[in-house]
Every structure is written in C-alpha cells, then in structure tokens.
Amino acid sequence: MKSREHVIFDIGEEKFKYLQREDKNKNYKVDIIDLNKRLNETKKKNLYSNIKIISASLLCLVIITMISLKV
C-alpha cells in the first residue's frame, strides 16, 4: 500500500520566487479601461442574478401565503 506524499512548503525558499522570473522583458501592466469594463459587467451580472433570486423568493412566499389563506 502506497502512502501519500507529504508536501513541504518552505517559506524561505518560496517567499520571493515571483521576483526571480526568467523572462524580465514582459510588460505586466494592467489596462485600467479594460479592468473597469470587466468590473462593470460583473456588477451587472451580480445585480441581475440578485434580482432573479429575490423575485423568485417573493413569488414563492406569495404562493405559500395564497395557499395558506385559502385553507
């Protein structure tokens, strides 16, 4: 039976590994216009999904109250 290997994380070794990149010629700048565009799209999607969930919950509550009032 094979035992699972244990992963050892050494903070001293991994701490600044991101600074030792092989290719330092790449430009890692973020386009703020693109970032704002994606953020606004995400906000719209979240707003629409929240509206759907709230309306479905209210509809269920209305149906339950209508059923309970008829009885």
C-alpha positions in Angstrom: 0.0 0.0 0.0 1.5 3.3 -1.1 1.3 6.2 1.4 0.5 9.7 0.3 3.5 12.0 -0.2 3.8 15.0 2.1 4.3 18.4 0.5 6.7 20.6 2.4 6.3 24.3 1.9 9.5 26.3 2.8 8.6 29.9 3.3 12.3 30.9 3.0 12.5 29.3 -0.4 9.2 30.3 -1.9 8.9 33.8 -0.4 10.4 35.8 -3.2 10.2 33.3 -6.0 8.0 35.6 -8.1 10.8 38.2 -8.2 13.2 35.7 -9.9 11.4 35.5 -13.2 13.2 34.0 -16.2 11.7 36.5 -18.7 12.0 40.1 -17.4 11.2 41.6 -20.8 7.4 41.1 -20.4 5.3 44.1 -19.6 2.8 43.2 -16.8 0.8 46.5 -16.8 -2.9 46.3 -16.4 -5.2 48.4 -18.7 -7.5 50.3 -16.4 -10.2 50.8 -19.0 -10.4 47.0 -19.6 -10.4 46.4 -15.9 -13.2 48.8 -15.3 -15.2 47.4 -18.2 -14.9 43.8 -16.7 -15.8 45.1 -13.3 -18.9 46.9 -14.6 -20.0 43.7 -16.4 -19.6 41.7 -13.3 -21.6 44.2 -11.3 -24.4 44.0 -13.8 -24.4 40.2 -13.8 -24.5 40.1 -10.0 -27.3 42.7 -9.9 -29.4 40.7 -12.4 -28.8 37.4 -10.5 -29.8 39.0 -7.2 -33.0 40.4 -8.7 -33.9 37.0 -10.1 -33.3 35.3 -6.7 -35.3 38.0 -4.8 -38.2 37.9 -7.3 -38.3 34.0 -7.2 -38.3 34.1 -3.4 -41.1 36.7 -3.3 -43.1 34.6 -5.7 -42.7 31.5 -3.6 -43.8 33.5 -0.5 -46.8 34.9 -2.3 -47.8 31.4 -3.5 -47.4 30.0 0.0 -49.5 32.8 1.6 -52.2 32.3 -1.0 -52.4 28.6 -0.3 -52.4 29.2 3.4 -55.2 31.8 3.2 -57.5 29.5 1.1 -57.3 26.8 3.8 
